[in-house]
């Protein structure tokens, strides 16, 4: 295949993934706005707290195997099928453990029904299916299906939330039910493809015994990276709720919606599209890795600065337009948070490369340091400055993590290319 055809194919795939993910981000953004507008600030804080907890639990189902699959297939190619039987066992085991945590939370949470919280938790299992099935499509380079599975959850939630609002049934309980329904439908939608993926037969007739512990050793660093990322990205919500209450969570969550929407851009480029290729290039084409690092950092910094300026200058207008006077306190939070964007964009570029070969373990150690740094900052700054302190902690953590990741690449990874 000629270079031109290869380039056209990559461009087409990139546009498909970009379109699907951007639409998904838009739908997620609109969903959060509608929920925030139809709840009090305190109720939105309660909703955000429970949603954040489920976002922490979703990656625990499978303990990072969706990301490990990308590495395994990049390194072993067809032979990676050998990991499938034990992957199924790990998913079932971790699903039971997550369900146990969900039940404990439902039993101990005050002012919310046990049944409602259990039903709401179906969102968590839906998110897990999206990640697992999404990895299958990435491995197959089927970016059309990958875009669809990424788009469906956000489309469903927006549709159901709008129906609730139109029917005049807006309320915290009904919005939680909406998320539960969407999670249930996503599990049904992805179950067939996921089961078929698990049931692949190995190329060799020789039976290879792989234990769950063997798989955990391989997947745990990937889970750790994702989980630690969530800690320093969303941990502020839980700490805010613990220290100052649901109302401040509402202000911070309303502001963070904008940041999360912008963060979709580097996620699409690196995690959704380039990562499977990066795993291959890391083992077979060092020159491309160097080019991706150099060009990627420059492009990410430039794009990040553009989004920083746009969001900073428009924050007063968009917060007032979207949320109204009730969320006036979110404006300053948005202004502070937008300074994290360029550093996050660069970290996405460097971090994706450090997810290849055997560097993910070192990357995890840096993310652990960043998470501890973030938690300590949040407890100190939230205590004195409430939600403003949480925003400052987020920006400082992004800067700190970017410096550490770039140092690891230059001092270790680049020297071995």
C-alpha positions in Angstrom: 0.0 0.0 0.0 1.4 3.4 -1.0 2.3 6.1 1.6 -0.6 8.3 0.2 -3.2 5.5 0.8 -1.8 4.8 4.2 -2.0 8.5 5.1 -5.5 8.8 3.8 -6.6 5.7 5.8 -5.1 7.2 9.0 -6.7 10.5 8.3 -10.1 8.9 7.8 -9.8 6.9 11.0 -8.7 9.9 12.9 -11.7 12.0 11.7 -14.1 9.2 12.6 -12.8 8.9 16.1 -12.5 12.6 16.5 -16.1 13.2 15.3 -17.5 10.4 17.5 -15.6 11.5 20.6 -16.4 15.2 20.1 -20.1 14.5 19.7 -19.9 12.3 22.8 -18.2 15.2 24.7 -20.8 17.6 23.5 -23.7 15.3 24.6 -22.0 14.7 28.0 -21.6 18.5 28.4 -25.2 19.2 27.6 -26.4 16.4 29.9 -24.5 17.9 32.9 -25.8 21.3 32.1 -29.4 20.2 32.0 -29.0 18.3 35.3 -27.3 21.3 37.0 -30.0 23.7 35.7 -32.8 21.5 37.0 -31.3 20.8 40.4 -30.3 23.1 43.3 -26.6 23.6 43.7 -26.6 21.3 46.8 -28.5 18.6 44.9 -26.1 18.8 42.0 -23.3 18.4 44.5 -24.9 15.2 45.8 -25.3 13.9 42.3 -21.7 14.7 41.4 -20.4 13.1 44.5 -22.2 9.8 43.8 -21.2 9.9 40.1 -17.6 10.5 41.0 -17.6 7.5 43.3 -18.9 5.3 40.4 -16.3 6.8 38.1 -13.6 5.5 40.5 -15.2 2.1 40.7 -15.7 1.5 36.9 -12.0 1.0 36.1 -11.7 -1.5 38.9 -13.8 -3.9 36.9 -11.0 -5.8 35.0 -8.2 -4.0 36.8 -6.8 -2.4 33.7 -7.1 -5.3 31.2 -8.6 -3.1 28.5 -5.4 -1.1 28.4 -3.2 -4.2 28.8 -4.9 -5.8 25.8 -3.6 -3.0 23.6 -0.1 -3.6 24.8 -0.4 -7.4 24.5 -1.7 -7.3 21.0 0.8 -4.7 20.0 3.6 -6.9 21.3 2.3 -10.5 20.7 -0.2 -9.8 18.0 -2.4 -12.9 17.3 -0.7 -14.9 20.2 -2.3 -12.5 22.7 -5.5 -14.5 22.4 -4.0 -16.7 25.2 -4.9 -14.0 27.7 -8.7 -14.1 27.0 -9.9 -17.0 29.2 -8.3 -15.6 32.3 -9.4 -12.1 31.4 -13.0 -13.3 31.6 -12.4 -14.7 35.1 -10.8 -11.5 36.3 -13.7 -9.4 35.0 -16.3 -11.6 36.8 -14.2 -11.6 40.0 -13.7 -7.8 40.1 -17.3 -7.1 39.2 -18.4 -9.0 42.3 -15.9 -7.0 44.4 -17.2 -3.7 42.9 -20.8 -4.7 43.5 -19.9 -5.3 47.2 -18.5 -1.8 47.6 -21.6 -0.4 45.9 -23.9 -2.2 48.3 -21.9 -0.9 51.3 -22.1 2.6 50.0 -25.8 2.3 49.4 -26.3 1.0 52.9 -24.3 3.8 54.5 -25.4 6.8 52.4 -28.0 8.9 54.2 -31.0 10.7 52.5 -30.8 8.5 49.4 -32.8 5.3 48.8 -30.8 2.0 48.9 -32.7 0.8 45.8 -32.0 4.0 43.9 -28.3 3.9 44.6 -28.1 0.3 43.5 -29.9 1.1 40.2 -27.7 4.2 39.7 -24.7 1.9 40.0 -25.6 0.3 36.6 -23.9 3.3 35.1 -20.6 2.0 36.5 -21.0 -1.4 34.8 -22.0 0.4 31.5 -18.8 2.4 31.6 -16.8 -0.7 32.1 -18.4 -2.4 29.1 -17.6 0.7 27.0 -13.9 0.5 27.9 -13.6 -3.3 27.4 -15.5 -3.4 24.1 -13.8 -0.2 23.0 -10.4 -1.9 23.4 -11.6 -4.8 21.2 -12.4 -2.4 18.4 -9.1 -0.5 18.8 -7.2 -3.8 18.5 -9.2 -4.6 15.4 -8.6 -1.1 14.1 -12.4 -0.8 13.6 -12.6 2.9 14.4 -16.1 3.2 13.1 -17.5 0.8 15.8 -15.1 2.2 18.3 -16.6 5.7 17.8 -20.2 4.3 18.0 -19.5 2.6 21.4 -18.0 5.8 22.7 -20.9 7.9 21.5 -23.9 5.7 22.6 -23.6 6.2 26.4 -23.6 10.0 26.1 -26.4 10.0 23.6 -28.6 7.7 25.7 -28.1 9.8 28.9 -28.8 13.0 27.1 -31.9 11.6 25.5 -33.4 10.2 28.7 -32.6 13.3 30.7 -34.3 15.5 28.1 -37.4 13.2 28.2 -37.5 13.5 32.0 -37.3 17.3 31.8 -39.9 17.6 29.0 -42.3 15.4 31.1 -41.8 17.8 34.0 -40.3 15.1 36.2 -37.0 16.8 36.9 -35.4 15.7 40.2 -32.3 14.1 41.7 -33.9 10.6 41.9 -35.1 10.6 38.3 -31.8 11.8 37.0 -30.0 9.0 38.9 -32.5 6.5 37.4 -31.7 7.9 33.9 -28.0 7.1 34.4 -28.9 3.6 35.6 -31.1 2.9 32.6 -28.4 4.1 30.2 -25.9 1.8 31.9 -28.2 -1.2 31.7 -28.8 -0.6 28.0 -25.1 -0.2 27.3 -24.4 -3.6 29.0 -27.0 -5.2 26.8 -25.6 -3.6 23.7 -21.9 -4.5 24.2 -22.4 -8.0 25.8 -22.4 -10.0 22.6 -19.2 -8.5 21.2 -17.5 -8.7 24.5 -18.4 -12.4 25.1 -17.2 -13.3 21.6 -13.9 -11.5 22.3 -13.4 -13.5 25.5 -14.3 -16.8 23.8 -11.6 -16.5 21.1 -9.6 -19.7 20.6 -5.9 -19.8 20.9 -3.9 -20.4 17.6 -2.0 -23.3 19.2 -3.7 -26.4 20.5 -1.3 -26.5 23.4 -3.1 -25.5 26.6 -1.3 -22.7 28.5 -2.1 -22.3 32.1 -2.3 -18.6 33.0 -3.4 -17.7 36.5 -5.3 -14.6 37.6 -2.2 -13.4 39.5 -0.2 -13.5 36.2 -2.7 -11.3 34.5 -3.0 -8.9 37.4 0.8 -8.4 37.4 0.5 -7.3 33.7 -2.7 -5.2 34.0 -2.2 -3.7 37.4 0.2 -0.9 36.3 -2.4 0.2 33.7 -5.2 0.2 36.2 -3.0 2.1 38.7 -2.2 4.7 36.1 -5.9 5.2 35.3 -7.0 5.1 38.9 -4.4 7.6 40.1 -5.3 9.9 37.2 -8.9 9.9 38.5 -7.6 10.7 42.0 -5.9 13.9 41.1 -8.6 14.8 38.5 -11.8 14.1 40.5 -10.6 13.4 44.0 -11.3 17.1 44.8 -15.0 16.4 44.5 -14.9 13.8 47.3 -12.7 15.9 49.5 -14.9 19.0 49.0 -17.9 17.0 50.0 -16.2 15.8 53.1 -14.8 19.1 54.2 -17.2 21.8 53.1 -20.4 20.1 51.8 -22.4 19.4 48.7 -23.0 23.0 47.7 -19.3 23.7 47.1 -19.1 20.4 45.2 -21.9 21.8 43.0 -19.9 25.0 42.2 -16.7 23.1 41.5 -18.4 20.4 39.4 -20.2 23.0 37.3 -16.9 24.6 36.5 -15.0 21.4 35.9 -17.5 20.4 33.2 -15.7 22.9 30.9 -12.3 21.5 31.7 -13.4 17.9 31.2 -14.8 18.8 27.8 -11.5 20.3 26.7 -9.5 17.4 28.0 -11.3 15.2 25.5 -9.1 16.5 22.7 -5.8 15.0 23.8 -7.6 11.9 25.0 -8.9 11.3 21.4 -5.6 11.8 19.8 -3.5 9.6 22.1 -5.6 7.2 24.1 -8.4 6.5 21.6 -6.4 6.6 18.3 -2.6 6.6 18.6 -2.0 4.3 21.6 -2.4 1.0 19.7 0.1 2.3 17.1 2.5 3.6 19.8 2.7 0.2 21.3 3.8 -1.2 17.9 6.2 1.6 17.1 7.8 1.3 20.5 9.0 -2.2 19.6 9.5 -1.8 15.9 10.1 1.9 14.9 12.0 4.1 17.3 12.2 7.0 14.8 8.4 7.4 14.8 8.3 7.5 18.6 10.8 10.3 18.6 8.8 12.3 16.0 5.5 11.7 17.9 7.2 13.0 21.1 8.7 16.1 19.5 5.8 17.1 17.2 3.2 16.0 19.7 4.5 18.2 22.6 4.6 21.3 20.3 1.2 20.7 18.9 -0.4 20.0 22.4 1.2 23.1 23.9 -0.1 25.3 21.1 -3.6 23.8 21.2 -3.7 24.0 25.0 -2.8 27.7 25.0 -5.6 28.4 22.5 -8.2 26.7 24.7 -6.8 28.5 27.8 -7.3 32.0 26.2 -10.7 31.2 24.8 -12.1 29.7 28.0 -10.6 32.4 30.2 -12.0 35.3 28.2 -15.4 33.7 27.8 -15.9 32.3 31.3 -18.1 35.1 32.6 -20.4 34.9 29.6 -20.7 31.1 29.3 -21.3 30.4 33.0 -24.0 33.0 33.2 -25.6 31.8 29.9 -25.5 28.2 30.7 -26.1 28.0 34.5 -27.5 31.4 35.4 -27.0 33.5 38.6 -27.1 30.5 40.9 -23.7 29.4 39.7 -22.0 32.8 39.8 -19.3 31.4 42.2 -18.2 29.0 39.5 -16.8 31.8 37.3 -13.6 32.3 39.2 -13.2 28.5 39.4 -13.3 28.2 35.6 -10.8 31.0 35.2 -8.3 29.2 37.5 -8.9 25.7 36.1 -8.3 26.8 32.5 -4.6 27.4 33.4 -4.2 23.6 33.7 -5.1 23.0 30.1 -1.6 23.5 28.4 0.1 21.3 31.0 -2.5 18.6 30.7 -2.2 18.5 26.9 1.6 18.1 27.1 1.2 15.4 29.8 -1.1 13.5 27.5 1.5 13.5 24.8 4.4 12.3 27.0 2.3 10.0 29.1 1.0 8.1 26.1 4.6 7.2 25.0 5.5 6.3 28.6 2.6 3.8 28.5 4.6 1.6 26.1 7.2 -1.0 26.7 7.9 -1.5 30.4 7.7 2.1 31.3 4.1 2.1 32.6 5.3 1.0 36.0 7.6 4.0 36.3 4.8 6.2 35.0 2.5 4.8 37.7 5.1 5.7 40.4 5.1 9.3 39.2 1.3 9.4 39.1 1.3 8.1 42.7 3.5 10.9 43.8 1.3 13.4 41.9 -1.8 11.9 43.5 -0.4 12.2 47.0 0.7 15.8 46.2 -2.8 16.6 45.0 -4.6 15.1 48.0 -2.4 17.0 50.4 -2.9 20.2 48.5 -6.6 19.7 48.3 -7.0 19.1 52.1 -4.9 22.2 52.8 -6.3 24.6 50.2 -9.9 23.4 50.4 -9.8 23.9 54.2 -8.7 27.6 53.7 -10.2 28.5 50.3 -13.0 26.0 49.7 -13.7 25.2 46.0 -11.2 27.9 44.9 -8.6 25.9 46.7 -9.6 22.8 44.8 -9.1 24.6 41.5 -5.6 25.8 42.5 -4.6 22.3 43.6 -5.7 20.9 40.2 -3.6 23.4 38.3 -0.5 22.9 40.5 -0.8 19.1 40.2 -1.0 19.3 36.4 2.2 21.3 36.3 4.0 19.0 38.7 3.0 15.9 36.8 4.0 17.3 33.5 7.5 18.1 34.8 8.0 14.6 36.2 6.8 12.8 33.0 9.0 14.9 30.8 12.0 14.2 33.1 11.4 10.5 32.9 11.2 10.5 29.2 14.4 12.5 28.7 16.5 10.9 31.5 15.5 7.3 30.7 13.2 6.5 27.8 14.9 8.7 25.1 18.3 7.4 26.0 17.3 3.8 25.1 15.8 4.7 21.7 
